[in-house]
Amino acid sequence: MDGTPLPNVFQSSFATIEGLSTFKQNCYEMTAQIEHSDSRTYAWLAQRLKKPGAARAVGNALRDNAFPLFIPCHRVLKRDGKLGGYMGTDELNSWQLYLKKTFLELENSHQQ
């Protein structure tokens, strides 16, 4: 890879989709602020949302993310640094977790 930074394609209008709870909207907006080649934990995100102890709720909100390329939930990991789930599954050999890992590796290879 040539080190070219990836563009930030997030637009705040995606975080205000009708029908989402305020918690999900806030969760998606905070997730979209995680920089390329960086990652955070579900617990970190819950703390920033002023909902300590709501890491599982954050995971559930991200599981329902209909826009994973715009709201980069692949950057949110388990407390132990493992991948956690992605696109509704946490099966280790699933194509979804392979995709999450691939996204993280791609972003890391394009660090600024």
N, C-alpha and C positions, 0 to 999 in steps of 0.2 A: 504494500500500500504506500501511497505517496505522502501521507500525512495531511492531506487536504481536509479541513474541518467539515463536518457534516452540517447542513443547514438546519436551523431550528424551524420546523414546519408547524409548530403549535400556533393556533389562533384562539384567542380567548372566547370567541363566539361558540366554539365547540363545547366549552365547559358550561354553557347555559342552556343546554338542550332541554326542551320542555319535558316534564314528567320525572326528572331526576330529583331526588331528595336534596336538600341543602347539604347534607353530609356528603353525598356522592359528588355534588358539584365542587365542594371545597376540597375533597380528596383528589379529584381529577385536576383541579387547578394547581394544587400543591405538587402533585406528581409531575405535572408538565414543567415545573420550575427546576426539576432535578437536571443538572447539566449533563451533556453528552459525556460518555466515558466515566461517569460517576454513578454511584448506586447508594441507596439508603435502605433501611429496614422498615418493615411494616410498623414496628414500635416507634421508630423515629418519626414516621409520618403521623401516627396517632398523637404523639407528643406535640408536634407542630400544629395539629388541628385542635389542640387543647382538649383532647380526649384520651388522657393516659389510660392505658389498659384496654384500649379499643383496637389493638393490632389485628385481631381476628375480623373485626368489622371493616377495617381498612382492606384486608385481604378479600373479603366478600364484595366490597365495592369495586375493587380492581378486577375481580373475577368477571364482573358484569360489564366491564369496559368494552363498549362497542367500537371504539376507535383506537386500537392499540398502537397504531403508527403515529397518531397525533397526540395521544395521551400515553406517554411511554412507561407503562406499568412494568415493562421488562426490567426497569432500573430499580425496582423494589424487591428486596431479598429478605430471606428469613434472618432472624437474629444471629444465627450461627454462620451466616454468609452463604448458605446453600440457596439454590434457586427458588425454592418454594413452588407455587403453582403458576400456571400461565394459561390464559384463555379457557379457564374452567376445569383444568386438570392438573394434578400433581403427580401423575404416574411417571416414574423415572425414565422410562424408555419411550415416552410419547413424543410425537412430532412437535407438539406444542412446547415442551420443555427444551427440545433441541433447537427450536426457533428462538426461544428466549435466550438461550446460551449463544446462539449465532449472532443475534442482535447485539448482545453485550460485547462479544469479541470484535465485531465489525466496528462498533463505536470506539473501543479501546485502540484499535489499529489506526484510527483517524484522529488521535489526540492532537490538539493544537500545539 
